[in-house]
């Protein structure tokens, strides 16, 4: 790959990282704590590209011959031609006569190589099978994520990711021989308690005090449908979207909702509804439903 291409790719990749890190889009892909590292990585890429570009420009300027250099090269070439002519004529006395024109035989022409000793007729270095071209094409594939970020900006994971998880949830991933009912601290006071989806799922599955029973909760998430019904769900990530794991509650009493629509629901968790048979997904009896916009940070951590 040409150095110019490498520099352009570095600028674009670094710029893409800076763009998503500074405008908040990065939250669709990684956890908030990684923002400083994204900014640092993007800045380093752009800086390296800038240094390389300036270095190449300075080298190119030094390589351009000055008029004095051009005249010196011309004089050297003329001297070399004269010496070659004398050598070709032999040692005879009349080999070089002032005013005479001496012509070199075709087989004694002086072949001058370009500066650096390279052959102008030499072919580019490859294995003769086009592999170098394939490498260049592969390098250009690095532009794909850049174009995706600048032109498309892929959204956060949603209902499709939950359904493709095959029923796995944060709670169901716990080894069954290690599932032990635990005493959780009491819920906060109030007629309606806002809670994270992950907290609701873990309390519904493992809280020995049944602290959710009879309490009205407020949950926020996106809508998911499958053959068993409609759910409110979130995705929990540890590092990035690649390790996202769904957490959800099946809604009873909520109709007319579309997949990936963000909602805030209030209601109560049905006692003992999160069991191994349903992958510890609690049933949520809905009191109210409010449609909302997509939050700036769509994941739980």
Secondary structure as UniProt FT lines:
FT   HELIX           3..23
FT   HELIX           25..28
FT   HELIX           32..34
FT   HELIX           35..63
FT   HELIX           67..89
FT   HELIX           93..95
FT   TURN            98..99
FT   HELIX           106..108
FT   TURN            115..116
FT   TURN            120..121
FT   HELIX           131..140
FT   TURN            141..142
FT   HELIX           143..147
FT   HELIX           148..152
FT   HELIX           159..164
FT   TURN            165..167
FT   TURN            170..173
FT   HELIX           176..178
FT   STRAND          193..194
FT   HELIX           197..206
FT   TURN            208..209
FT   TURN            211..214
FT   STRAND          217..226
FT   TURN            227..228
FT   STRAND          229..236
FT   HELIX           241..243
FT   STRAND          245..252
FT   TURN            259..260
FT   STRAND          262..269
FT   TURN            271..272
FT   HELIX           276..278
FT   TURN            279..280
FT   STRAND          282..291
//
